[in-house]
Amino acid sequence: MIWWWWILPAVVGGLGLILVLSSLGGLFRGRFFSGLLGTTVGGAALFAASVAALAGLNVQTYGRLTYEQPVATLQLKQMGPQYFEATVVQPAMGDAHPATTTVYPLHGDEWRVEAQVLKWKPWANVLGLDSQYRLDRLSGRYQSIEQEINGVRSVHSLRPVEDVGPLPWRIDVWDAARKYRKWVDPVDTLYGGAAYMPMAEGARYEVWLTQSGLIARPANEQARNASAGGWTQVN
C-alpha cells in the first residue's frame, strides 16, 4: 500500500476541518468576509481530501506490476458437451484483498481472461506508483463464429469487491482517468489485455501478466495436450 494515498488526504482534510471550524467561529463573531472565505477554502480542502481518499481506495483494488508475475490459475472440470466448471484462484493483493478461490460455469471450447492495466509516467513511478493491473472478467469462447453469435454465453466478473465504508459513493480510477485524460497527467496509458486457451477435462493453466500484457501457460499434461493438439470444438 502506498502510504501517501492516505496520509496526504488526511493532513489536507484535517487542515480543512480546522479552517472550517475556525471560520465558523469568525462568522458568529461578526467577521463575515473572513469567515465566509475561510469556510469556502476549508470546505474545498475537505472535498479534495475526500476525492483523493476515494481514489486511493480504488487504486488498492489493483495489484502492483513491477515484473512478470502470476495473477491467476484455472483448473477445469468438464460437466458436459462444451460445458465446464473453472476453478479460479487469484493470489492476494495486499492485506485488503486476500487470495480467493471461486468456481465459475463456462460454456464453449475455450476460456478467456481479461485484465485492465494502468501505466503511470516515469515521474509518478518515482513517487511509488508502479504499473498496476486488475483482472476484469472471465468468459467462455466458441471456436465457431456462428456458435459465438448464437450459443449460450457465460461471462463472470473477476473484480474484487470494494468496501467503500460508510460513504455511499466511490471513485473508479480507470473510468475517471479515461474520462478526464487531458487533466490526469500522471497516467501514461490505460489498456485492456486478454488471454485465452482451449478447455479440456482436468486441464490446469497459469495466467501471467507482463509489461506487455496477459499470457497463459499450460500447467499440466492435459493442458499441454489441449493447447498443442490443435484447437477444436469440445465434444
Secondary structure, DSSP 8 states (H G I E B T S, - for coil): --THHHHHHHHHHHHHHHHHHHHHHHHHTT-HHHHHHHHHHHHHHHHHHHHHHHHHHHHTTSEEESS-EEEEEEEEEEEETTEEEEEEEE---STTS--EEEEEEEESSEEEEEEEEEEE-HHHHHTT--EEEEEEEEEEE-SSHHHHHHS---EEE-------TT-S----HHHHHHHTGGG-TTEEEEEEEEEEEE--TT-EEEEEEETTEEEEEE-SHHHHHHHHS------
